[in-house]
Amino acid sequence: MKIIVCMKQVPAGTSVEIDPETGAMKRLGSESCTNPYDLFALETALFLKEKLGGTVTVLTMGPLQAEEMMRDAYAMGADDAVILSDRKFAGADVLATSYTLAQGIMILGGADLILCGRQTTDGDTAQVGPAIAQHLGLPHAAWVSQITDADDTKIQVKQDLASVTQISEIPYPCLITVEKDICVPRLPSYLLQRATAKKPVHILTFQDFYDQDESHYGLAGSPTSVESMFAPPEKEKQVYMEGNAIEKTDQLFSIFKSRKII
């Protein structure tokens, strides 16, 4: 069983910078973390590997700082890690991002199963996974909340859709996107972290791709564009109140009243 998990680094907080010329988020050098939904996809992949055997490869598109995320994936049990990194990929929308990831999957020789998280916390489109499947011509299932059965030829999943819940059986190769309730991600292992400290994280660039048409990638390959983007305002700072319980209650009442909460 060959499994590929698509993952992404996302901003770790509200401190993000926007490129004034392109309107795109500046990812290089900014504080980031693994997209939470992708951890559920990785845990599902590791579970299936333990059940059926095989390998788990983690794939991402982004700057080279994504190596930190890949090291964490190694420490959780991933067998291989690949970063698609090139300036030509920058500024990609859903279509260009999914096409780039599909090209990366093709270079890796495809997979029996491709796993994605439901969505990313910085885009929230929930479209990249299904779009990858479309580019590769694969059957796919989204909103998967449970793996009900799996063997060497097919996988059976439970999908929680808008108005119905259904069981779908899909032959390999295929792609699924998973919900956060599907499992509890394991913590990185210190022993695995030590054992994989010198394990390479492979880098693929535009020059490695089969399709050398630059109009399919990044901003050039994005038919949609964001009219404007801005960093969210900082959250209000904590308010400290002094005095005894009655005095603090009066202060809290005054704050709520001034903000028309009560």
Secondary structure, DSSP 8 states (H G I E B T S, - for coil): -EEEEE--EEESSS--EE-TTT--EE-TTS-EEE-HHHHHHHHHHHHHHHHH--EEEEEEES-GGGHHHHHHHHHHT-SEEEEE--GGGTT--HHHHHHHHHHHHHHTT--SEEEEES--TTT----HHHHHHHHHT--EEEEEEEEEEE-SSEEEEEEE-SS-EEEEEEESSEEEEE-GGG-------HHHHHHTTT---EEE-GGG-S---GGGSGGGG-S---S---------------S-HHHHHHHHHHHHHHTT--
